[in-house]
Structure formats: structure tokens, C-alpha cells
Amino acid sequence: MFEYIRPGDALTVVSLDRLGRSLEDLITIVGRLKRLGVGFQSLHEKLDTTTPGGIFVFHIFAALAEFIRTIIVANTNEGLAAARAAG
């Protein structure tokens, strides 16, 4: 995607978890977009990193998205372990 975006563009995604798998991924990608002069918008979380408030909210939502994903992975692994134990 980086080869197609230009300064002044805004990358828009449906939700944060569609852009990266971890907080580190999200911060890296959004940082790279910022250095390229490209804004970032997430429709589900209704955030826009072209504003200071949007940048703040981005960091909060990114942390929550990573937390939720971690819980889902842990629950899935527990369910698989229980299924294996039950045969």
C-alpha cells in the first residue's frame, strides 16, 4: 500500500485490527504514514490522526485492540487444550 499513497492522502480502514496485529505494528504503520505526510482514519473507532486529539485516541484504541486480541487468543488456546483433554 505504501507505494500507492501520496502526501496529503488519508489511509482509511474499517477498524484498527485490520491494519495491524499488535500495538507495535499499529504505531509503526501510523508513524510511517505520518512521516510520509499521510493521514490515518479508522471508521469503526471514529478516529483521525490528522488532529492531536485523534493521535491521542489512536494510542488508546490501539492498546485496547491489542488487549482484546490477546484475550481472544488465550481463550482459543484454552478451548483447544480442553478439547484435546476431553479427547
N, C-alpha and C positions, 0 to 999 in steps of 0.2 A: 504493500500500500504506500510505503514511503516514496516510491519512485513516481507516484501519480499526484501526490498532494503538493500544493504550492503555497508560498507565503500568502496569508490573507484567507486561506481556506479554513474550514472547520470540519474536523472529523466527527461524525455523528454515529453513535452506536445505540442499540436498543437498551442495553444495560451494561454495567461495568464488567460483569463476569463474561461478557462476550469479547472483551478487549484483552484481558489478561487473567492468568490463573492465580496470581498472588499479588499482594500489596506491592512487593518489589517490582513485579512485571508492570503493574499499572503506573507506578511512579516513574519507572524508566521510560515507558512509552510516552506518557504525557509530558515528561521532561524533554524528550526528543522532539515532540511536536512543538513545544514552546520554543525551543532553540531554532526550529525551522520557521517560526512565525505562524504556526497553525493552531487554531483554537480546538478545543475538545468539548463535545456535548454528549451527555447521556440522557436519553429520553425517559427511561424508567425512573431514574433518580432525579430528573429535572435539574441537572447541574450544567454549568457553563464555565469553563476555566479561563474565559477571557476577562473575568472580573475577580478582584481579590476575594470577595465572599464565595465565589464559585470555586476558587482554588482551595479555600478552607474546607468547604463542604465536600469537595472531591476527596480530600485526605480522610475525612471521617467515614464517608461511604465506602471508600476503598478498604479501610480497615474492617468495617462490618462485613463486606463481601468476602474477604479472606476468612474471617471468623466463621461465617455461615458455611463456607465451603469446607473448612476443617471439620466442623461438626458433622456434615453430611458424610464425608469420607470416613470418619470414625464410626458413625452409626452403621454405615455399609459394611465396614470391616467386622464389626461386632456381629452383625446379622449373618455374614458369611461364616464366621467362626462358629456361631451357634448352629447353623445349618449343617456344617461339617461334623460337629459333635453329635448331632442328632442322627446323622447318617444320611 
